[in-house]
Amino acid sequence: MKRILVIAFVLAFVAGSFSVNAVNAGQQVDYPLLAGQTTPVGMIHVFDNGTNLSVQYEITQPGWFLVATHLYVGATAPKSGAPGQFSYHHTSLHATLDAYDVPIVVGTRYYVAAHAIVSNEQNIIGSDCSVTQDDLNATFPDTGTVLVTHVYPIQTSFDLVVSTSSGVLNGTYSGWCADASHGISFLTSYPATFYSDFGTLPASAIDKPENLDLVNWIINQEFPYPYTIVQNAIWYLLENDTNPPYCDPTYCMDIVNQALGHDGFVPNFAMGDATVIIVLPKIGDTVYQTLLLEFTPECTPIYQEDTAWASAGGSAIPFKTGWGSYFVYIP
């Protein structure tokens, strides 16, 4: 009699520890998705329609997103907690929702392991940029054309339409004047040579090229001043004439003094910084106004990633290694 009771107890213990309660078709069970064992970032929703088992990943915490999901659904327990070996997976995500529909047979005991790689928009550890500073050095000097769509001092912006031989700069850019002593015409296309501020410039291009690092710092700030004030600060730093036209000694010099405190500034493309490209328009022997365009390479952020598992609480079956677990679903 005792042996029968012990066997019955063991069977009940196994059934309680290694399964969830059977649910009717269409009913849903929900488990928290935990990152790094303890951080709840979303939910896993599991339900069936008698034909397919649906497993849905939902990120519910602001800023978090799915990078990849891995799912195991089988009539036998998973042999390991290595998500890369699971039968179902979606990668290269940047989403808050993902889902799988897996064919099932009603009445079968299914083992389910739901894993995800997650990240947070704030956890940027680097960037993959289309153009690096080394690329700029290798690309420039480059040749092409430039067209000015606004003329100083009446504009609130100064746009340059550019086409180059390499194609690297093709497009429209915010621009600045680096030369107050020459002019340039509105809506006229000029042949031009383009130089990186990291490279060697012709001697006559800019009076004070050693201050281009300060100008790079200026264009990456958001000053509460009109365009013309910022433009005059740039002239002040790059021209031999230290009294540029229209320069307000208070606001203009505020920008200049702030810039002087950032000597040696190098744009960080990975963080979205822009750099100046020097544009030298020239027709025959006639030299026109030296221009600067703001170039921001396209970069894809690289995020710190965390592993996450669905946690079935008391119904969870831990893997032999690691902290992940799986659970049983009976349609």
TIMARNU-58089 format. One record per residue (C-alpha): x, y, z. Coordinates in Angstrom, 3 decimals, m for minus. Layout:
BEGIN
+----------+----------+----------+
|       px |       py |       pz |
+----------+----------+----------+
|        X |        Y |        Z |
...
+----------+----------+----------+
END
This chain:
BEGIN
+----------+----------+----------+
|       px |       py |       pz |
+----------+----------+----------+
|    0.000 |    0.000 |    0.000 |
|    2.798 |    2.407 |    0.913 |
|    4.523 |    1.653 |   m2.402 |
|    1.357 |    2.548 |   m4.292 |
|    1.047 |    5.830 |   m2.380 |
|    4.689 |    6.715 |   m3.027 |
|    4.333 |    5.994 |   m6.740 |
|    1.150 |    8.036 |   m6.864 |
|    2.895 |   10.933 |   m5.061 |
|    5.870 |   10.850 |   m7.423 |
|    3.615 |   10.836 |  m10.470 |
|    1.653 |   13.760 |   m9.070 |
|    4.886 |   15.645 |   m8.286 |
|    6.219 |   15.089 |  m11.798 |
|    2.953 |   16.131 |  m13.358 |
|    2.841 |   19.288 |  m11.250 |
|    6.468 |   20.216 |  m11.789 |
|    6.787 |   19.487 |  m15.467 |
|    3.558 |   20.797 |  m16.921 |
|    1.047 |   23.565 |  m16.828 |
|   m2.640 |   22.942 |  m16.463 |
|   m4.244 |   21.789 |  m19.701 |
|   m6.159 |   24.599 |  m21.389 |
|   m9.027 |   24.553 |  m23.815 |
|   m8.361 |   25.504 |  m27.416 |
|   m8.097 |   29.258 |  m27.791 |
|   m7.319 |   29.996 |  m24.150 |
|   m4.179 |   32.021 |  m23.500 |
|   m1.393 |   31.787 |  m20.944 |
|    0.970 |   34.711 |  m20.376 |
|    4.490 |   34.628 |  m18.965 |
|    6.850 |   37.531 |  m18.227 |
|    9.888 |   37.967 |  m20.468 |
|   12.856 |   38.609 |  m18.191 |
|   16.147 |   40.136 |  m19.351 |
|   19.237 |   39.282 |  m17.359 |
|   17.151 |   37.034 |  m15.073 |
|   15.426 |   39.827 |  m13.169 |
|   14.422 |   42.695 |  m15.478 |
|   10.891 |   42.417 |  m16.884 |
|   10.832 |   43.801 |  m20.417 |
|    7.721 |   42.228 |  m21.871 |
|    5.377 |   39.270 |  m22.059 |
|    5.128 |   35.954 |  m23.880 |
|    1.583 |   35.030 |  m24.917 |
|    0.849 |   31.374 |  m25.688 |
|   m2.440 |   30.017 |  m27.061 |
|   m3.743 |   27.641 |  m29.724 |
|   m6.667 |   27.286 |  m32.103 |
|   m6.586 |   23.492 |  m32.273 |
|   m4.354 |   23.567 |  m35.348 |
|   m1.474 |   25.904 |  m34.516 |
|    0.263 |   26.915 |  m31.322 |
|    0.780 |   30.682 |  m31.334 |
|    3.670 |   32.146 |  m29.369 |
|    3.762 |   35.924 |  m29.329 |
|    6.554 |   38.123 |  m28.002 |
|    5.483 |   41.558 |  m26.777 |
|    7.845 |   44.202 |  m25.391 |
|    5.945 |   46.294 |  m22.860 |
|    8.684 |   48.430 |  m21.287 |
|    9.548 |   51.781 |  m22.945 |
|   12.868 |   51.901 |  m24.786 |
|   13.324 |   48.129 |  m25.019 |
|   13.127 |   46.189 |  m28.262 |
|   13.650 |   42.701 |  m29.677 |
|   16.892 |   42.045 |  m31.525 |
|   16.229 |   38.331 |  m32.150 |
|   13.872 |   35.598 |  m30.978 |
|   14.433 |   31.844 |  m30.691 |
|   11.651 |   29.361 |  m30.039 |
|   11.563 |   25.659 |  m29.261 |
|    8.298 |   23.732 |  m29.560 |
|    8.460 |   19.949 |  m29.495 |
|    6.908 |   16.772 |  m28.104 |
|   10.208 |   16.014 |  m26.358 |
|   12.085 |   18.281 |  m23.986 |
|   14.847 |   20.420 |  m25.516 |
|   18.234 |   18.771 |  m25.199 |
|   20.023 |   22.007 |  m24.317 |
|   19.428 |   25.640 |  m23.522 |
|   21.420 |   26.826 |  m26.560 |
|   18.907 |   29.081 |  m28.383 |
|   20.872 |   28.875 |  m31.629 |
|   19.878 |   25.206 |  m31.844 |
|   16.144 |   25.894 |  m31.566 |
|   14.058 |   25.128 |  m34.649 |
|   12.413 |   28.532 |  m34.939 |
|   14.191 |   31.868 |  m34.980 |
|   13.871 |   35.416 |  m36.258 |
|   16.965 |   37.622 |  m36.401 |
|   17.943 |   41.188 |  m37.329 |
|   14.892 |   42.604 |  m35.587 |
|   14.324 |   46.035 |  m34.172 |
|   10.767 |   45.522 |  m33.035 |
|    8.480 |   45.320 |  m30.034 |
|    6.356 |   42.468 |  m31.419 |
|    7.161 |   39.074 |  m32.921 |
|    5.130 |   35.893 |  m33.359 |
|    5.270 |   32.248 |  m34.396 |
|    2.554 |   29.776 |  m35.442 |
|    3.621 |   26.155 |  m35.016 |
|    1.471 |   23.191 |  m36.195 |
|    0.289 |   21.000 |  m33.297 |
|   m1.789 |   17.934 |  m32.504 |
|   m4.430 |   18.473 |  m29.833 |
|   m3.833 |   16.434 |  m26.686 |
|   m0.062 |   16.217 |  m27.179 |
|    2.241 |   17.450 |  m24.420 |
|    4.467 |   20.175 |  m25.908 |
|    7.646 |   21.576 |  m24.415 |
|    8.092 |   25.274 |  m25.124 |
|   11.205 |   27.422 |  m24.652 |
|   10.916 |   31.093 |  m25.591 |
|   14.187 |   33.025 |  m25.755 |
|   14.989 |   36.528 |  m26.992 |
|   17.887 |   38.866 |  m27.411 |
|   16.801 |   42.319 |  m26.324 |
|   18.290 |   45.781 |  m26.050 |
|   17.399 |   49.279 |  m24.999 |
|   17.511 |   52.419 |  m27.148 |
|   19.691 |   54.076 |  m24.500 |
|   22.313 |   51.319 |  m24.476 |
|   24.358 |   52.447 |  m27.497 |
|   27.938 |   51.206 |  m27.295 |
|   29.113 |   52.111 |  m30.783 |
|   28.046 |   52.576 |  m34.363 |
|   28.567 |   51.111 |  m37.800 |
|   29.061 |   54.087 |  m40.130 |
|   28.882 |   54.126 |  m43.902 |
|   31.862 |   56.512 |  m44.022 |
|   34.759 |   56.851 |  m41.595 |
|   37.371 |   59.569 |  m41.264 |
|   39.825 |   57.280 |  m43.067 |
|   37.308 |   56.976 |  m45.904 |
|   37.119 |   60.752 |  m46.149 |
|   40.886 |   61.023 |  m46.355 |
|   40.925 |   58.416 |  m49.116 |
|   38.030 |   59.996 |  m51.046 |
|   39.092 |   63.628 |  m51.063 |
|   40.037 |   65.773 |  m52.849 |
|   37.028 |   65.102 |  m55.071 |
|   35.592 |   67.076 |  m57.962 |
|   32.040 |   67.928 |  m58.951 |
|   29.591 |   70.803 |  m58.901 |
|   27.955 |   72.959 |  m56.244 |
|   24.842 |   75.128 |  m56.420 |
|   23.850 |   77.632 |  m53.720 |
|   20.114 |   77.831 |  m53.067 |
|   20.181 |   80.705 |  m50.538 |
|   22.331 |   83.815 |  m50.328 |
|   23.727 |   85.492 |  m47.227 |
|   22.604 |   87.625 |  m45.394 |
|   18.886 |   87.327 |  m46.207 |
|   18.462 |   83.591 |  m45.575 |
|   17.637 |   81.669 |  m42.428 |
|   19.527 |   78.701 |  m43.850 |
|   22.178 |   78.185 |  m46.487 |
|   21.790 |   75.064 |  m48.629 |
|   24.255 |   73.555 |  m51.071 |
|   23.221 |   71.123 |  m53.803 |
|   26.204 |   68.923 |  m54.561 |
|   27.200 |   66.339 |  m57.135 |
|   30.638 |   64.710 |  m57.014 |
|   32.625 |   62.277 |  m59.123 |
|   32.752 |   59.664 |  m56.345 |
|   29.061 |   60.045 |  m55.523 |
|   29.850 |   60.203 |  m51.800 |
|   28.458 |   63.723 |  m51.418 |
|   25.576 |   63.683 |  m53.884 |
|   22.696 |   65.502 |  m52.210 |
|   21.640 |   68.707 |  m50.483 |
|   23.453 |   69.961 |  m47.397 |
|   23.364 |   72.767 |  m44.883 |
|   26.230 |   75.110 |  m45.678 |
|   28.293 |   78.010 |  m44.421 |
|   30.629 |   80.601 |  m45.897 |
|   34.312 |   80.340 |  m45.021 |
|   35.411 |   83.395 |  m46.982 |
|   33.950 |   86.887 |  m46.498 |
|   36.064 |   88.522 |  m49.203 |
|   34.687 |   86.649 |  m52.233 |
|   31.157 |   86.294 |  m53.536 |
|   29.090 |   83.571 |  m55.154 |
|   25.893 |   83.722 |  m57.176 |
|   22.510 |   82.360 |  m56.235 |
|   21.196 |   79.305 |  m58.166 |
|   24.329 |   79.007 |  m60.301 |
|   26.073 |   75.668 |  m60.686 |
|   29.845 |   75.933 |  m60.228 |
|   32.585 |   73.419 |  m60.915 |
|   34.195 |   72.767 |  m57.558 |
|   36.823 |   70.783 |  m55.722 |
|   35.905 |   69.212 |  m52.374 |
|   38.332 |   68.685 |  m49.512 |
|   38.099 |   66.876 |  m46.203 |
|   38.934 |   68.967 |  m43.172 |
|   41.177 |   66.057 |  m42.141 |
|   43.257 |   66.436 |  m45.300 |
|   45.596 |   69.038 |  m46.811 |
|   44.017 |   72.197 |  m48.232 |
|   45.381 |   74.577 |  m50.870 |
|   47.183 |   77.441 |  m49.140 |
|   44.677 |   80.056 |  m50.290 |
|   41.507 |   78.134 |  m49.407 |
|   41.048 |   79.320 |  m45.799 |
|   43.025 |   81.925 |  m43.869 |
|   43.053 |   79.942 |  m40.610 |
|   42.578 |   76.239 |  m41.370 |
|   43.937 |   75.462 |  m37.906 |
|   40.563 |   76.597 |  m36.544 |
|   38.471 |   74.127 |  m38.517 |
|   38.268 |   71.946 |  m35.416 |
|   36.518 |   74.841 |  m33.643 |
|   34.118 |   75.246 |  m36.554 |
|   33.390 |   71.517 |  m36.389 |
|   32.452 |   71.981 |  m32.769 |
|   30.186 |   74.940 |  m33.627 |
|   28.183 |   73.120 |  m36.308 |
|   27.445 |   70.301 |  m33.877 |
|   25.806 |   72.627 |  m31.333 |
|   22.300 |   74.064 |  m31.145 |
|   22.782 |   77.753 |  m30.462 |
|   19.765 |   79.947 |  m29.613 |
|   20.981 |   82.547 |  m32.092 |
|   20.011 |   83.454 |  m35.672 |
|   21.921 |   81.840 |  m38.531 |
|   23.721 |   85.110 |  m39.263 |
|   25.221 |   85.274 |  m35.756 |
|   26.637 |   81.763 |  m36.059 |
|   27.931 |   82.533 |  m39.556 |
|   29.827 |   85.549 |  m38.294 |
|   31.395 |   83.488 |  m35.517 |
|   32.680 |   81.098 |  m38.182 |
|   34.108 |   84.014 |  m40.171 |
|   35.732 |   85.363 |  m37.026 |
|   37.569 |   82.078 |  m36.507 |
|   38.565 |   81.423 |  m40.131 |
|   39.270 |   84.892 |  m41.557 |
|   42.242 |   87.153 |  m40.951 |
|   39.751 |   90.008 |  m40.587 |
|   38.695 |   89.790 |  m36.921 |
|   35.767 |   92.188 |  m37.415 |
|   33.438 |   90.303 |  m39.789 |
|   30.381 |   92.107 |  m41.204 |
|   27.362 |   92.223 |  m38.877 |
|   29.231 |   90.520 |  m36.028 |
|   27.525 |   91.219 |  m32.750 |
|   30.276 |   91.555 |  m30.120 |
|   28.069 |   89.936 |  m27.471 |
|   26.380 |   86.960 |  m29.140 |
|   28.991 |   86.298 |  m31.803 |
|   31.802 |   86.399 |  m29.282 |
|   29.840 |   84.122 |  m26.955 |
|   29.951 |   81.417 |  m29.655 |
|   33.620 |   82.123 |  m30.379 |
|   34.624 |   81.921 |  m26.729 |
|   32.736 |   78.666 |  m26.233 |
|   34.414 |   77.203 |  m29.326 |
|   37.872 |   78.211 |  m28.100 |
|   37.273 |   75.982 |  m25.117 |
|   37.010 |   72.932 |  m27.425 |
|   40.374 |   73.075 |  m29.166 |
|   41.163 |   69.753 |  m30.881 |
|   37.504 |   68.732 |  m31.253 |
|   37.049 |   65.672 |  m33.504 |
|   33.515 |   64.798 |  m34.698 |
|   32.241 |   61.465 |  m33.441 |
|   30.339 |   59.993 |  m36.377 |
|   29.069 |   57.141 |  m34.212 |
|   27.209 |   59.680 |  m32.058 |
|   25.727 |   61.526 |  m35.023 |
|   28.252 |   64.360 |  m35.318 |
|   28.735 |   66.230 |  m38.580 |
|   32.036 |   67.339 |  m40.106 |
|   32.753 |   70.186 |  m42.499 |
|   33.724 |   69.513 |  m46.103 |
|   35.511 |   72.420 |  m47.745 |
|   34.163 |   73.420 |  m51.153 |
|   36.262 |   75.503 |  m53.557 |
|   34.182 |   76.756 |  m56.520 |
|   36.254 |   77.878 |  m59.496 |
|   35.589 |   78.688 |  m63.142 |
|   38.791 |   79.020 |  m65.130 |
|   41.068 |   81.282 |  m63.121 |
|   38.207 |   82.919 |  m61.246 |
|   38.008 |   81.880 |  m57.602 |
|   34.667 |   82.183 |  m55.834 |
|   33.646 |   82.086 |  m52.210 |
|   35.023 |   79.155 |  m50.208 |
|   32.104 |   77.179 |  m48.774 |
|   31.646 |   74.662 |  m45.992 |
|   29.041 |   71.915 |  m46.069 |
|   27.867 |   69.866 |  m43.083 |
|   28.386 |   66.188 |  m43.825 |
|   26.921 |   63.575 |  m41.468 |
|   27.673 |   59.959 |  m42.458 |
|   24.844 |   57.470 |  m42.120 |
|   25.477 |   55.314 |  m39.085 |
|   23.672 |   52.343 |  m37.600 |
|   23.829 |   52.264 |  m33.797 |
|   25.345 |   49.219 |  m32.111 |
|   23.479 |   48.338 |  m28.942 |
|   24.464 |   46.411 |  m25.864 |
|   22.417 |   43.216 |  m25.916 |
|   20.851 |   41.173 |  m23.108 |
|   19.478 |   37.655 |  m23.145 |
|   15.888 |   37.118 |  m22.066 |
|   13.709 |   34.071 |  m21.343 |
|   10.025 |   33.503 |  m20.760 |
|    9.614 |   32.737 |  m17.071 |
|    6.783 |   30.294 |  m16.294 |
|    7.203 |   30.668 |  m12.547 |
|    6.390 |   27.457 |  m10.665 |
|    5.784 |   25.639 |  m13.930 |
|    9.256 |   26.430 |  m15.288 |
|   11.692 |   23.600 |  m15.965 |
|   15.290 |   24.881 |  m15.728 |
|   17.953 |   23.906 |  m18.208 |
|   20.912 |   22.019 |  m16.805 |
|   23.202 |   24.957 |  m17.581 |
|   22.502 |   28.689 |  m17.651 |
|   19.501 |   30.418 |  m16.157 |
|   16.956 |   29.783 |  m18.898 |
|   13.949 |   27.491 |  m18.606 |
|   11.120 |   25.954 |  m20.569 |
|    7.561 |   24.920 |  m19.819 |
|    4.889 |   22.485 |  m20.940 |
|    1.776 |   23.419 |  m22.898 |
|   m1.021 |   20.940 |  m23.506 |
|   m3.575 |   22.031 |  m26.128 |
+----------+----------+----------+
END
